[in-house]
């Protein structure tokens, strides 16, 4: 969410602390995650790509 408007934002561009959430992924037993963009002020596919790139850049995913 965007802090000033509460509108949806791309992962890494809003108020949710995804670094903290994904840091606890192994302890929480996270095995799968899904990327969802309900609405955006950009093209929806551009927003999804921005979120996916942020997750990949931060290496929030892992493979066994």
Secondary structure, 3 states (H helix, E strand, C coil): CCCCCCCCCCCCCCCCCHHHHHHCHHHHCCCCCCCCCCCCCCCHHHHHHHHHHHHHHCCCCCCC
